[in-house]
Amino acid sequence: MLRNGYICFSFFSFSKAKAVMAKVGYPQFIMNDTYINEDIKTLKFTESDYFGNVLQARKYAAQSDFYWLRKEVPKTEWFTSPTTVNAFYSASTNQIRFPAGELQKPFFWGTEYPRSLSYGAIGVIVGHEFTHGFDSNGRKYDKNGNLDPWWTTDSEEKFKEKTKCMINQYSNYYWKRAGLHVKGKRTLAENIADNGGLREAFRAYRRWITEKRGGEEEPLLPGLEFTHNQLFFLSYAHVRCNSFRPESAREQIYIGAHSPPQFRVIGAMSNFEEFRKAFNCPTNTTMNRGAESCRLW
């Protein structure tokens, strides 16, 4: 890439990153009983008509969506329930959302536990959502959420060339539970976000150690010999732990946007040099891809 083109690309990428809007916890109106009661006064739920209650709720949600037709994208509005245990990135509004339901153990451990646990869990999730703004889909939207080609042709071609490594890596993973290989192309955006989020969160943790603790490591947990760099990665693996029936596993492969949980862990960690250092992984093993490692961000 030409030097001037690189500087220009870096500037616009930085501008988009700085423009990301973060929504954490819950919207302010949820504390206003008067506002809420006025908003839902048309709903008449009964204990004896569950089906009717569901239809009412769906109609209410549909009408709320129709309200925004022909209007400017409502970037300050919340479209996620505070009780949702998940996190999101919206390309059309360039925002990341972390409902209150996600801000609890085992994602966020609070201040009474080592920070390594939280950085490895909710920290990676924050990085994951942030990286979605620069994945194979999110990169197409500019800092204002407009579907506008803001990358140079050269940058796009180099990006696509780099994605081939990650597509091949994940396509080679075979999930015994499903009896199928992972679809590396289908899951590309999420794999990019997993890899980027892991790197960003680890860097943030080490920066916290340097700046807030003067380089002094956190005290080890009683009875455990794991370092906090190791605990960071174990915490990430912990939140990805899942159990699947074979039927659900096959469905995940065919229509899921994410790689199977075990490969979300193995895939990202085996690409990351800091993981290899933390666990002294031999070169060219499952958890140390060495020269075959993939990286986009």
Summary of the structure (lengths in Angstrom):
residues: 297
radius of gyration: 21.6
end to end distance: 16.2
largest distance: 68.6
contacts: 841
relative contact order: 0.11
helix: 53%
strand: 7%
